[in-house]
Each structure stands twice: as C-alpha cells, then as structure tokens.
C-alpha cells in the first residue's frame, strides 16, 4: 500500500504501472549483463537495484527522452564498476586465502568464460558485454561508456585477444584432463 501511495504521489498519471512493466521486462537481463561485467552476482544485483531506484526518481524525464533502458544500463554499469574499484583489494585478499566459490549450477564453459572476463580491465569487460552480449553497435557502446568509437574498438580488440588466450588455455587443459582420464580409465 505504501508503495502504491508513493507511486501515486509521484505520478498520478499512471507511470507507476509503466515503470513496473519496464522493470519486470528488463531487470533479470540487466542483472545478467552487469554480472557478466563484474563477475559478482551480489554486486550486480545491488548495482541494478540502485539504477532502477534512480530511474524511478527521473521516470518522467527518462520516458520523455525515449527508451530508458540505455540510461539504466549505463547507471548500473557505472555503479558496478565503482563498487568493483572500491572492493578490488578485498577480492584479491580473498583469492589469496582460498579458491573463489562460483555460483552453483553453472556449466564449466560459463565458469571458464566468467573467469576469462575477470582477466579483462573493467573498461574492456564493459565493452565486451555491451557489444557481444547485448549486440549493441560500437557507436552505442561509445555513447553509453562516454568514449570514442575508436576507443571502444581498441578495447574490444584487446579484450578478444585476452579472452582468446584464456579460453584456449582452458580448453587445452580440459582436453589434456580428458585424455588422462581415458588413458587411466
């Protein structure tokens, strides 16, 4: 009831229903995108939640400008990167003191991809996620990240090189392990 009154107090024209539908249609995918950027599901969920709170506060202006999703995605990405920067030392300390526990029920390929994405700089990871996972054109990635198209292309090129190396190392290791299991079995 308080939520309904809050919505009605802000937007008697019915924007609350529009916002709720927008949230329901986009939140899960956005969490996945930010998770791919950060490698941390809890941080991704927090960043996305905060981005939607900020979007609701500006809902009328955002919808007047067109599709609010790029704005929400940019805010969530920036919040996640800021959090990542603040907690980088904490994460490194945890890695030194034991293996990282992955999210349950992820396939080995997905775990390898997330691990490889963690090897990228935050800017490269963001470019890869926006370009490859969201299929955004380079120009849109540039607008959302606040850099030139050339910078986006450079980040993508460097990221592809790192990902190619890491993922080929992972597949070679898996192939050797499978060969060893067959020859000893």
N, C-alpha and C positions, 0 to 999 in steps of 0.2 A: 504494500500500500504506500509506504514512504517513497519507494522508487517511482510509483505511478504519479504521486503528487509532485515529486521532484521533476519528472518529465513534463507534467502539465504546467508546472510553474515556469519552466524554461521555454516551453514550446507548445502553446495551446493549439497550434495549427496541425498537430499530428506527426511531427518529426520524430517523436519517440518510436513509433511503430516502424518508420522508415529506418531509423538507426538500429533498432533491434533486428530487423531483417538483414540489414547490411552486416551487422556483427555475426549473426548466425551463418550467413553465407560466406564470410571471409576469414573468420578468426582461426579456425583449425588450420587452414592452409598457411596463414601468416605465421602461426607458431612453428609450423614445419620449416618455413623459409628461414626464420630467424634462428631456429635450432641448427639448420644447416650452416648458417654463418658463424654461430658461436660454439657449437658442439656441446652446449649445456642446455638441457631441456628446461630446467627451473628458471634459468636466466632468460631464456627465450619467452617463456610464459609470462614472467614478470614484465619484460620489456613490451610485449604485445598488449598486456592488460593496461599498462600505463599509456601506451599510444592510443588505445581506444578511449580512455578517460579524457585525454587531451582532445581527441577528435570530437567527443560529445560536447565538450566545452565550446567548440567552434563549429558545431554541426551546420548551422545555418550558412555560415561563410563558406565552409568546405563544399557543401552541395551546390551553392550558388556558382562556384568556380568549376563545377563538373564532377568527375569521378573522384571521390575522396580516398580511394584505395592507395594510389601512389603516395599521397601525403602520409597516411597512416603507416604504410610500409617504410617510408623514409624515417619517420619518427621512431618507429620500433627498432629499425636497424641502428640508428644513431644511439638510442638508449642502450641497446645491447652492446655496442662497441665501447661506449663509455664505461659500462659495467665491466666489460672484459678487461679494459685497461686498468681499472682500479683493482681488480682481483687477480691479475696475471701472476703476481708474486705468490699469492696464496695457492693458486693452482699448481704452480711449479713446485712449491714445497710439498703438496700432496703427492705429486708424481714421484718426487724423490723418495718418499716414505712408503710407497706401495703402489700396486697397479691400479689404474683407473677402472672403476666399475662401470661397465656400459649399461645402457638402458636394456632391460630384458626384452627378449623376443626379436632382436634384430638379427638379420641374416649376416653371415660372415662378409658378404660383399658390401653391405651397408656399413658395417663396422669398419671395414677397410677404407671405404670412402670417407667416413667421418674422420677417421684418423688422418687420412691424407689431407683433408680440408683443414685440419688443425695445424698442418705444417705451413699453411699459407699465412701471409700477413692478413690482418683484418680487412684491409682495403681490397686485396686480391680475392679473399673469400667472398666478400660482399659482391664484387663484380661477377664472380663465377655464379653465385646463387641467382642474382638478378638476371643475368644473361642466359645461363643454361637451364636453370630450374624453372624460371618464370618466362623464358623465351622473350624477354624484353629486348628491343633493338638497342644497339650501342648508344644511340643518341638519348634514349630514355634513361638508360643506366647512368649516363653522364649527367643528365638533369637531376636525377634522384640522389646522386652522390656528390654533386657540386664540383665536378672536374670536367676537363675537356674530353671529347670523344677519343682523341689520340691517347690520353692517359688511360682511359678505360681499355682500349685495345692493347696497350703495353701491359697493363695489369693482367688482362686475360691471357696474353701470350706467355708471360712469366708464370702465371698460375698453371696453365696447361702443361708447361714443361715440368714443374714440380710434381703435379698430380700424375703425369705420365710416368715419371721416375718412381714415385712412391707406389703407385698401383701396379707397375710391372714388377717391382721388388716383391710386393705382396703375393702376386700370382705365381712368381717363380718359387717363392718359399713354400706356398701351398702345393705346388706341383712336386717339389722335392719331398715334402712330407708325405704326399700321397704315394709316391714311388717307394719310399721307405716302408710304408705300411703294407704295400702289396708284396714287396720282396721279403718282408719278415713274417707275413701272414700265412 
